Amino acid sequence: MIFVKRYLIPRLIAYFLVIWVGITVVFFIPRLTPNDPVMRMIGEMRARGANLEPGAMDGIISDLTEMYGLEGSWLDQYGAFWSRLVNGDFGVSFFQFPAPVNQLIGNALPWTLGLLLSTTAITWIIGNMVGGIAGYYTRRRWSRAMDAVAMVIRPLPYYIFAFALLLIFAYLVRWFPITGGASLGALPSFTWDYIRNVLWHSFLPAASLIVLGGTVTFQTMKLLVQNVNAESFVQYAKLGGVTEDRIVRKYIIRNAMLPQITGLALSFGQIFSGALITEIVFGYPGLGMLLYRAILNGDYNLIMGITILSIVGITTAILIVDLAYPLFDPRVRYV
Amino acid sequence: MAEKQQTILRTQNLQAFYVLEMQGAQKIVKAVNEVNLQVYENEIYGIAGESGCGKTTLLKTLFNEIAPPLRLIEGKLYYRINDAEVDVTGMSADEKRRLRMEYISYIPQGSMSVFNPVQRIRGTFQDFIGSHVSGKNREQVFELAHRRVLELGLPRNVLDTYPHQLSGGMRQRVTIALASVLNPRIMIGDEPTTALDVVVQRGVIQMLKEIQRSLKNTIIMVTHDMGVHANIADRIGIMYAGKIVEEGTTEQIFANPSHPYTQFLINSLPKFGDKSMRDSVPGSPPSLADVPKGCPFHPRCPHARDICRQQMPDLTRLNDDHKVACWLVGGQDG
């Protein structure tokens, strides 16, 4: 009971408060930008050569305003927005009118989830394993060599690294496709051909994420293990003649993992905003790409939809870490 | 004390230096320099000296834990194992590991971080014991661990606590329980009482003495606190700049300190009824990377003579057990 009152409830309150504040901020920020979606639509119609009389123009503006849910003061819009949101309705997209936001997100989400869930997991596992071993044998020559390689890769700006991969493996040697999540016209199905097609398309984006992300995980884990290895309790266990595999497993890895577990949960939370740059560089049809286009077009509803997903994702991940952490570290207590 | 005692640990001209490479230049820290020690069975041997004189490194070397940057330059280290003297410097890592806890154990300063923070004390006991004892015996040893914990005045549930839930004194007692649980022949303590307040200190000293008495083994203990040595040690070695400069029984050292450095150490102790200012040793200990030529104590010694600046004196025997390395003593200066 004390656990619920002193630990769970305060965290749940904070959880909902953060989500509310986040959503509210995201609601107002696009409305403060000079990008007016109604005028933009009018501009597009004009550009296509539509000749509008002033009276008709006013009619179109008021119709669009109504359809976009931009009527009334911001406060009115805010109230209407929440009443739609609690029903799980994010409204319609502006720039792909009249497709509902839910549908657009639904189309993009599997691509992002598929790419990021797998790369995040692979990055974490490989980075920690290799980093852990290299940190334990930090005096060995190969460990230093890996450190040197990591030092070179790590500071590369991601977009340059990704673009270089694309240039070399998709343009020059043409092993992989330049863009897309699957070949044009390939029908989604659970056939080996289709899965292979998707994997082939996702190889370069995944490789770019795993190599750069893995380097960061590698370096962090290596440092963590080096530090834990120098801790008195590890030295003492060695002086007590504790077997090496016990020391590595129960003393070093167990303690070095603690911050990495938090890191993993947080990166899972961040999945919902998509890998923005990855998806732009590789033309991958995920949430990041969708968000990018939504921002360019001032598509309030779509921006809201994706950002809310991201806010909920990250805060939920933090809540889970918070609740689960005492299981990993006894020094953190419920009360 | 009178009968001839069996040597349990012996060093011969032991030299262990830290060899550090810094920007291409080699820096040598002479932490243990030509140390000849002979420690007997069934005694408590104290090693005293200021901070930075090589005490802890000497302990590490005696414990046969020599890892880079510390290197054994010269000399031999013998343990008496099953009535045979064995040179342990050439042992493989696994042989060294097996000796620990069972033959020679280590008592660290029981600070916050000597136990794995994420496991209960019981887990630490299981790891330490399980690494040396297997099968049926393990149950018996756990039984013994339980009993030892109670004997040491620790609450029964201490095994179920996490390290951060224990006080400093309790943690120190747990380290002693752990060090003694496999009945080792030698126990090595590195300042085991230093972090404790005097009341707890007294309890811990008492405990060490009792364990030593019941196991009839040897304790080698380092501390800079001469008061602790007076209470616990049978014999004391005074260490200065990586060398043993005086050695004798506790009575000899306190009644007749013969090296000027020892005299300073002892005169700096407060005495009942004497409210005068205590003199401390002038100056500070030399860097072990740059030890003065001759007797390393000469820059701080009020009696320094020319020969002190030229040559290091050997340890000379004053009487039975009392040895000192000083030109003032023993008429060596001829």
Interface residues (C-beta under 8 A of the other chain):
Chain A: R139 E231 S232 F233 Y236 A237 K238 L239 G240 G241 V242 T243 R246 K250 Y251 R254 N255 L258 F328 D329 P330 R331
Chain B: F63 E65 P68 K96 R97 R98 L99 R100 M101 E102 S105 Y106 P108 S111 S113 V114 F115 N116 P117 V118 Q119 R120 G123 D127 F128 G130 S131 H132 Y162 H164 L178
